[in-house]
Amino acid sequence: MQHVLIFKTNIATVQARSKVAPLLDQQSFIEKWTVDMEDVDCVLRVVAAEPVPDRIIALINASEYECAELED
């Protein structure tokens, strides 16, 4: 089953996205991810095999970026 997780971040540039890309790409539970840098919330959308928002938040925060789950 796929889980779609949505986060507010401050990943606002191509350089910032490039910094977090290797960390997200290395996670076997993440199937696909995107960052909408045009959106005011710089929305990170993650399609994952597991509903683990805390792990994704920890990965982004470890990269010195802010990340918080957006609720419906």
C-alpha positions as CSV (number, residue, x, y, z in Angstrom):
1,M,0.0,0.0,0.0
2,Q,1.3,3.5,-0.9
3,H,1.1,6.4,1.5
4,V,1.2,10.0,0.4
5,L,2.8,12.3,2.9
6,I,2.8,16.1,2.6
7,F,5.2,18.4,4.3
8,K,5.9,22.1,4.6
9,T,9.6,22.9,4.1
10,N,12.0,25.7,3.4
11,I,13.6,23.8,0.5
12,A,13.2,26.8,-1.8
13,T,16.1,26.4,-4.3
14,V,17.6,23.9,-6.7
15,Q,20.7,23.8,-4.5
16,A,18.6,23.0,-1.4
17,R,16.7,20.2,-3.3
18,S,20.1,18.8,-4.5
19,K,21.3,18.7,-0.9
20,V,18.4,16.6,0.4
21,A,18.0,14.4,-2.7
22,P,20.7,11.9,-1.8
23,L,19.2,11.3,1.6
24,L,15.7,10.8,0.3
25,D,16.8,8.7,-2.7
26,Q,18.7,6.3,-0.3
27,Q,15.6,5.4,1.7
28,S,14.1,2.1,0.5
29,F,10.7,2.9,1.9
30,I,10.4,6.1,-0.3
31,E,9.1,5.3,-3.7
32,K,8.9,8.8,-5.1
33,W,9.3,12.4,-3.9
34,T,9.0,16.0,-5.2
35,V,9.4,19.5,-3.9
36,D,7.2,22.3,-5.2
37,M,9.5,25.3,-4.9
38,E,6.9,27.5,-6.5
39,D,4.5,27.0,-3.6
40,V,4.7,29.4,-0.6
41,D,5.1,26.3,1.7
42,C,7.8,24.6,-0.6
43,V,5.7,21.5,-0.3
44,L,7.5,18.2,-0.1
45,R,5.3,15.3,-1.4
46,V,6.5,11.8,-0.6
47,V,5.0,8.5,-1.8
48,A,6.2,5.9,0.7
49,A,5.6,2.2,1.4
50,E,5.2,3.1,5.1
51,P,3.4,5.9,6.9
52,V,6.6,7.3,8.6
53,P,6.4,11.1,8.6
54,D,8.7,11.3,11.6
55,R,11.5,9.6,9.7
56,I,11.2,12.0,6.8
57,I,11.1,15.0,9.1
58,A,14.3,13.8,10.8
59,L,16.0,13.3,7.5
60,I,15.2,16.8,6.3
61,N,16.0,18.4,9.7
62,A,19.4,16.6,9.6
63,S,20.1,18.4,6.4
64,E,19.6,21.7,8.2
65,Y,16.2,22.4,6.6
66,E,12.9,22.8,8.2
67,C,10.1,20.3,7.7
68,A,6.7,19.9,9.2
69,E,3.8,17.6,8.3
70,L,0.9,19.3,6.6
71,E,-2.5,18.0,7.8
72,D,-5.5,17.6,5.5
